[in-house]
């Protein structure tokens, strides 16, 4: 792993180049001969939760054709950590940057495997891929040994990434950096204030005895059960805790810190961080693919997507429960069977994205719902027939639900999903928990699930009306942030202005 201090960043050299560190992703970019003029790209493998991007004023040869000459005001190199929850927001941010600045060139660095997983059809012309070899375990095996995967990313990607940067520009040094944090600002703040957990004897801790105790001393964060802190603080998660803390310590060396969140959602914690950090902090979210929704020419790209849209079109307004439990880890097979049986007996219409288990679950669920391997989630959530979202509470899914104005049933599995669930239920009041306990020792029964789903999808109950009203208020707030003059719109413009002037 490459430590930011190795780059020799200093104020006197900031005019030469800028580097944006984004979420860790499993993508790789194909080499492009047009990037040779890039200078001072950071010698870094950005640890598990960051990618990087670099900007530089330059003259460059013609684009893909290699003919002619054009001026590029900014050149950005983006390196996300190899995971879908990190690659997607980094790519969405790059698309936003490209939509706001015609003369920006973005090199998006991926592993060769991740290049094959991404579709290049909807990326802007200003974004091109470059790759590094597959020196880490396959994306298919990531969940089987998450600590091992993190360690491989941290130790094996550095050398090939440095070699790629050497091909782009041998004389690289002293480039300013912006870190992109692809989880909530609250989760970052918890890691940043880890010493307070230790001082208050809340780490290490036995959850079975003290999990209900409250943490009430982290600046900007409301009272939180220890059970609702990221799972990295206990159990097997502690095997990668040192890496997460290391990452957060590196952010202090960056010239910018970008959050994929929306300021109005987390203004208290963002303001608390701003008061302590030496560098500018910008909320630029939601970094979800909302630009695609504005393109009326966008049509379903797969049979599964087409089936979803046709089926949703046939359902009554706000009658469908959309279910997706993530692309990384999922619930146990036993719990999956209980969910299927509970949905079937609830009588509620549902659309369930279940990846490779779709065919099997369709047989178990009956004909009241549709089970598919994949769908365009944001498009589904914004469909008028969808009235609720059963989610694992990944940060990107959470932001998409807020953007769509859809209330949530929360079933967090690990990592930052637990504090995200707490935000949804306790702070924002736009959802209910499927279960209060953390972990999978006790299954949620089919009877409990059927009753919960029926109550949650009851549009006439006072509690349901209040929750849906609140969800629509947050939707308006979220969309206001990306509108002209909104917080995220303004922050992106300011950030682009800064890096363009360096």
C-alpha positions in Angstrom: 0.0 0.0 0.0 1.2 3.5 -0.7 1.0 6.1 2.0 -0.1 9.6 0.9 3.0 11.1 2.7 5.1 9.4 0.0 3.8 11.8 -2.6 5.5 14.8 -1.0 2.4 17.0 -1.3 3.0 20.6 -0.4 1.2 23.9 -0.7 3.9 25.4 -3.0 3.3 22.6 -5.6 -0.5 22.5 -5.6 -0.8 24.5 -8.8 0.8 21.7 -10.8 -1.7 18.8 -10.4 -4.7 17.6 -8.3 -5.5 14.1 -7.1 -9.0 12.9 -6.1 -9.1 9.8 -4.0 -12.4 8.1 -4.3 -14.0 4.9 -3.1 -12.2 1.6 -3.3 -13.4 -0.2 -6.4 -12.7 -3.3 -8.3 -12.4 -1.6 -11.7 -9.5 -1.2 -14.0 -8.9 1.2 -16.9 -7.4 0.3 -20.2 -4.2 2.2 -21.0 -4.6 5.1 -23.3 -1.8 6.7 -25.2 -3.5 10.1 -25.0 -2.6 10.3 -21.3 1.1 10.7 -21.6 1.1 14.4 -20.8 -0.3 13.8 -17.3 2.3 14.8 -14.7 2.7 14.2 -11.0 0.0 11.6 -10.7 0.1 10.3 -7.1 2.3 7.2 -6.5 -0.5 5.6 -4.5 -2.7 2.6 -3.9 -5.5 4.2 -2.0 -6.5 1.9 0.7 -9.7 0.1 1.1 -12.2 2.9 1.0 -10.7 5.4 -1.4 -10.0 5.9 -5.1 -8.0 8.7 -6.6 -8.4 11.3 -9.2 -5.9 13.7 -10.6 -6.4 17.0 -12.5 -3.9 18.9 -14.6 -3.9 21.7 -17.1 -2.4 20.3 -20.3 -2.1 20.1 -24.0 -2.9 16.7 -25.4 -3.0 14.9 -28.7 -6.4 14.1 -30.3 -8.7 11.8 -28.4 -9.3 8.2 -29.6 -8.4 8.9 -33.2 -5.0 10.2 -32.3 -5.4 13.1 -34.8 -5.3 16.8 -34.2 -4.7 18.7 -31.0 -7.0 19.8 -28.3 -6.7 21.5 -24.9 -7.8 19.8 -21.8 -8.1 22.0 -18.8 -8.4 19.1 -16.3 -7.2 15.6 -16.3 -8.6 13.3 -13.6 -7.3 9.9 -12.7 -9.9 7.9 -10.7 -9.0 4.8 -8.8 -11.8 3.2 -6.9 -11.6 0.3 -4.5 -12.7 -2.9 -6.2 -16.3 -3.3 -5.0 -19.5 -2.3 -6.6 -20.6 -0.1 -3.7 -17.4 1.9 -4.4 -17.0 1.7 -8.2 -20.5 2.9 -8.9 -20.5 6.2 -6.8 -17.0 7.0 -8.2 -18.2 6.5 -11.8 -21.4 8.5 -11.1 -19.2 11.3 -9.7 -17.0 11.2 -12.8 -20.1 11.5 -15.0 -21.3 14.5 -13.0 -17.9 16.2 -13.4 -18.0 15.4 -17.1 -21.6 16.8 -17.4 -20.5 20.1 -15.9 -17.2 20.6 -17.7 -16.7 19.8 -21.4 -12.9 20.2 -21.2 -12.3 17.6 -18.5 -10.5 14.2 -19.3 -11.1 11.4 -16.8 -9.1 8.2 -16.7 -10.9 5.6 -14.7 -8.6 2.9 -13.5 -9.9 -0.7 -13.0 -8.7 -4.2 -12.7 -9.1 -6.3 -15.9 -11.9 -8.3 -14.3 -13.8 -5.1 -13.3 -13.4 -3.7 -16.8 -15.3 -6.8 -18.0 -18.0 -6.2 -15.4 -18.7 -2.6 -16.3 -20.7 -1.4 -19.3 -19.0 1.3 -21.3 -22.1 2.1 -23.3 -23.4 5.0 -21.1 -20.2 6.7 -20.1 -19.4 10.2 -21.4 -16.8 10.6 -24.1 -14.5 12.4 -21.6 -14.3 9.2 -19.5 -11.9 6.5 -20.7 -10.8 3.3 -19.0 -7.3 2.0 -18.1 -6.5 -1.3 -16.5 -4.1 -2.9 -14.1 -3.7 -6.7 -13.9 -6.0 -9.0 -11.8 -3.6 -9.2 -8.8 -6.3 -9.5 -6.2 -8.9 -12.3 -5.6 -11.9 -12.4 -8.0 -15.0 -10.3 -7.2 -16.9 -13.6 -7.1 -14.8 -14.7 -4.1 -14.7 -11.4 -2.2 -17.5 -12.3 0.3 -15.8 -15.6 1.2 -12.8 -14.0 2.7 -13.4 -10.2 3.1 -10.4 -9.6 5.4 -8.1 -11.4 2.9 -9.6 -9.4 0.0 -9.0 -6.1 1.8 -5.4 -7.2 2.6 -4.8 -8.1 -1.0 -6.1 -4.7 -2.2 -3.9 -3.0 0.3 -0.7 -4.8 -0.6 -0.9 -6.1 -4.2 -2.4 -3.2 -6.2 0.3 -0.7 -5.4 3.0 -1.9 -7.8 0.9 -2.3 -11.0 -0.8 1.0 -10.3 2.6 2.8 -10.0 3.6 1.2 -13.2 0.5 2.5 -14.9 1.3 6.0 -13.5 4.8 5.7 -14.7 3.5 5.1 -18.3 1.3 8.2 -18.0 4.1 10.4 -16.8 7.5 9.4 -15.4 8.1 12.8 -13.6 5.2 12.7 -11.2 5.3 14.3 -7.7 3.6 16.8 -5.4 0.0 16.5 -6.5 -2.9 17.8 -4.3 -5.4 15.1 -3.5 -9.2 14.9 -2.9 -10.5 11.9 -1.0 -14.0 10.7 -1.9 -15.8 8.9 1.0 -18.5 6.5 -0.4 -20.3 5.9 2.9 -22.2 8.3 5.2 -20.4 11.2 6.8 -21.6 9.8 10.1 -19.7 6.6 9.6 -16.5 8.5 8.7 -16.9 10.6 11.8 -17.2 7.4 14.0 -13.9 6.1 12.6 -12.3 9.5 12.9 -13.3 9.7 16.6 -12.4 6.1 17.4 -10.3 7.4 20.3 -13.5 8.6 22.0 -14.9 5.1 21.9 -11.8 3.8 23.6 -11.7 6.7 26.2 -15.3 6.0 27.1 -14.7 2.3 27.5 -16.9 1.4 24.5 -14.2 -0.4 22.8 -13.5 -3.3 23.1 -16.9 -4.4 24.4 -19.1 -7.5 24.8 -22.2 -6.7 22.8 -24.3 -9.3 24.6 -23.8 -7.4 27.9 -23.5 -3.8 26.8 -24.8 -3.6 23.2 -27.8 -1.4 24.3 -25.6 1.3 25.9 -25.6 4.6 24.1 -22.8 6.6 22.5 -23.6 10.2 23.0 -20.2 12.0 22.6 -19.3 11.9 18.9 -19.6 15.5 17.6 -22.6 15.9 15.3 -24.0 12.4 15.8 -27.2 11.7 17.7 -27.4 9.2 20.5 -26.6 5.7 19.1 -26.7 2.2 20.5 -23.4 0.4 20.4 -25.2 -2.3 18.5 -25.8 0.3 15.7 -22.2 1.1 15.2 -20.4 -0.4 12.2 -19.9 -4.1 12.7 -16.2 -3.6 12.1 -15.9 -2.8 15.8 -16.7 -6.3 17.0 -16.6 -10.0 16.0 -14.8 -10.9 12.8 -15.1 -7.3 11.6 -12.2 -6.4 13.9 -9.8 -8.2 11.6 -9.9 -5.2 9.2 -10.5 -2.4 11.8 -6.8 -1.4 11.6 -7.1 -0.8 7.9 -10.2 1.4 8.2 -8.6 3.5 10.9 -5.5 3.8 8.8 -7.6 5.0 5.8 -9.2 7.7 7.9 -5.9 9.0 9.2 -4.7 9.4 5.6 -7.6 11.7 4.8 -6.1 14.4 6.9 -3.3 14.6 4.3 -5.7 15.4 1.4 -6.4 18.8 0.0 -10.2 18.1 -0.3 -12.6 15.7 1.3 -15.7 14.8 -0.7 -18.8 13.0 0.7 -21.3 11.2 -1.5 -23.9 12.3 1.0 -26.3 15.2 0.8 -25.5 18.1 3.2 -29.1 18.5 4.4 -29.3 14.8 5.4 -26.2 15.0 7.6 -25.6 18.7 8.2 -24.8 18.4 11.9 -22.0 15.8 11.5 -20.6 17.6 8.3 -20.5 20.9 10.2 -18.8 19.3 13.1 -16.1 17.8 10.8 -15.7 21.1 8.9 -14.9 22.9 12.2 -11.9 20.5 12.7 -10.5 19.7 9.3 -7.8 21.8 7.7 -9.1 21.1 4.2 -12.4 22.0 2.5 -15.2 19.4 2.9 -17.8 19.1 0.1 -21.0 17.1 0.1 -21.6 16.2 -3.6 -24.3 13.6 -3.4 -26.3 11.7 -4.0 -23.7 10.1 -6.3 -26.4 7.8 -7.9 -27.2 7.6 -11.6 -29.9 10.2 -11.6 -28.6 11.8 -14.8 -29.8 8.7 -16.6 -33.3 9.3 -15.5 -33.3 12.6 -17.3 -32.5 10.9 -20.6 -35.8 10.0 -22.1 -34.1 7.9 -24.7 -32.9 5.5 -22.0 -34.6 2.2 -22.4 -34.4 -1.2 -20.6 -31.1 -2.9 -21.4 -31.9 -6.5 -20.4 -34.8 -8.9 -20.5 -34.9 -8.8 -16.7 -35.1 -5.0 -16.8 -37.8 -5.0 -19.4 -39.9 -7.6 -17.5 -39.6 -5.4 -14.3 -40.9 -2.3 -16.1 -43.8 -4.1 -17.8 -44.8 -5.8 -14.6 -44.6 -2.6 -12.6 -46.7 -0.8 -15.2 -49.5 -3.3 -14.5 -49.6 -2.7 -10.7 -51.6 -0.2 -8.7 -49.9 3.0 -7.4 -47.7 2.5 -4.3 -48.8 -1.1 -4.0 -45.5 -2.9 -4.6 -42.8 -3.7 -2.1 -39.4 -3.7 -3.8 -36.8 -6.1 -2.2 -33.1 -6.1 -2.7 -30.6 -7.3 -0.1 -27.4 -6.2 -1.8 -24.8 -7.3 -4.3 -22.1 -8.5 -1.8 -23.3 -10.4 1.2 -26.9 -11.7 1.7 -29.0 -13.3 4.4 -28.8 -17.0 5.2 -30.7 -19.6 3.1 -33.0 -20.3 6.1 -33.9 -16.7 6.4 -34.4 -16.4 2.7 -37.0 -19.2 2.9 -38.8 -17.4 5.7 -38.9 -14.2 3.7 -40.3 -16.0 0.7 -43.0 -17.7 2.7 -43.9 -14.6 4.5 -44.2 -12.6 1.3 -46.4 -15.2 -0.2 -48.8 -15.3 2.7 -48.9 -11.5 3.1 -50.9 -10.9 -0.1 -48.8 -7.9 -0.9 -47.4 -7.4 -4.4 -43.6 -7.5 -4.5 -40.6 -7.2 -6.8 -37.6 -9.1 -5.5 -34.1 -8.9 -6.9 -32.4 -12.2 -5.9 -29.5 -12.6 -8.3 -28.7 -16.3 -8.9 -31.5 -17.5 -6.6 -34.2 -15.8 -8.6 -35.7 -18.9 -10.4 -35.7 -20.9 -7.2 -37.4 -18.2 -5.1 -40.0 -17.4 -7.8 -41.3 -21.0 -7.3 -41.5 -20.4 -3.5 -43.1 -17.0 -3.7 -46.1 -17.8 -5.8 -47.7 -15.5 -8.4 -48.3 -12.5 -6.3 -44.8 -11.1 -7.0 -42.0 -11.1 -9.5 -38.5 -12.4 -8.7 -35.7 -11.3 -11.0 -31.9 -11.6 -11.0 -31.3 -7.9 -11.7 -33.0 -4.6 -12.4 -32.3 -0.9 -12.8 -32.8 -0.2 -9.1 -33.2 3.6 -9.2 -35.6 3.4 -12.1 -37.7 0.8 -10.2 -37.7 2.9 -7.0 -38.9 5.9 -8.9 -41.8 4.0 -10.5 -45.2 5.1 -9.3 -46.3 1.6 -8.3 -43.5 1.1 -5.8 -44.6 2.0 -2.3 -41.8 0.5 -0.1 -38.2 -0.8 -0.2 -36.9 -3.7 1.8 -33.2 -3.0 1.9 -29.9 -4.2 3.4 -29.1 -0.5 3.9 -26.1 -0.1 1.8 -25.3 3.6 1.5 -26.0 3.8 -2.3 -29.3 2.0 -1.9 -30.2 4.3 1.0 -29.5 7.4 -1.1 -31.5 6.0 -4.0 -34.5 5.4 -1.8 -34.3 8.9 -0.4 -34.0 10.3 -3.9 -37.1 8.3 -4.9 -39.1 9.3 -1.8 -39.7 5.6 -0.8 -39.9 4.5 2.8 -37.7 1.5 3.9 -37.9 -1.8 5.8 -34.3 -2.2 7.0 -32.4 -5.5 7.4 -28.8 -4.6 7.7 -26.2 -7.3 7.3 -22.8 -5.8 8.3 -20.4 -2.9 8.2 -21.9 0.5 7.7 -25.4 -0.9 7.0 -26.1 -0.9 10.8 -25.7 2.8 11.3 -27.4 3.5 8.0 -30.4 1.5 9.3 -30.4 3.6 12.5 -30.4 6.8 10.5 -33.3 5.7 8.4 -35.4 4.6 11.4 -34.5 6.9 14.3 -33.1 10.0 12.8 -34.9 10.5 9.4 -38.0 8.5 10.5 -38.6 7.1 7.0 -38.5 3.4 7.8 -39.0 0.5 10.2 -36.6 -2.3 11.3 -37.4 -5.8 10.3 -35.6 -6.9 13.5 -34.1 -5.0 16.4 -31.3 -7.5 17.1 -28.1 -7.6 15.2 -26.9 -10.9 13.8 -28.5 -14.0 12.4 -28.8 -16.2 15.5 -32.6 -15.7 15.6 -34.5 -15.9 12.4 -37.4 -13.6 11.6 -40.3 -16.0 11.1 -42.6 -16.1 8.1 -45.5 -15.1 10.3 -43.7 -12.0 11.6 -42.7 -11.1 8.1 -46.2 -11.4 6.7 -47.6 -9.2 9.5 -44.8 -6.6 9.2 -45.1 -6.3 5.4 -48.9 -5.9 5.6 -48.6 -3.1 8.2 -45.8 -1.4 6.3 -47.6 -1.3 3.0 -50.9 -0.1 4.6 -51.3 3.3 3.0 -54.2 4.3 5.2 -52.6 3.8 8.7 -51.6 7.0 10.5 -48.1 5.7 11.1 -47.7 4.8 7.4 -49.0 8.2 6.3 -46.6 10.1 8.5 -43.7 7.9 7.3 -44.5 8.5 3.7 -45.0 12.2 4.2 -41.5 12.4 5.8 -40.0 10.3 2.9 -41.5 12.8 0.4 -40.0 15.7 2.4 -36.6 14.2 2.2 -37.0 13.5 -1.5 -37.7 17.2 -2.1 -34.7 18.1 0.1 -32.4 15.7 -1.8 -33.6 16.9 -5.3 -33.2 20.4 -4.1 -29.6 19.8 -3.3 -28.8 18.8 -7.0 -30.9 21.6 -8.5 -29.4 24.9 -9.6 -28.2 26.7 -6.5 -28.6 23.6 -4.3 -25.9 22.5 -1.8 -24.5 19.6 -3.9 -24.8 21.6 -7.2 -22.9 24.5 -5.7 -20.3 22.3 -4.0 -19.5 20.5 -7.3 -19.2 23.8 -9.1 -16.8 25.1 -6.4 -14.7 22.0 -6.5 -14.4 22.0 -10.3 -13.5 25.7 -10.2 -10.7 25.0 -7.6 -9.1 22.1 -9.5 -9.4 24.0 -12.8 -7.4 26.9 -11.5 -4.6 24.9 -10.1 
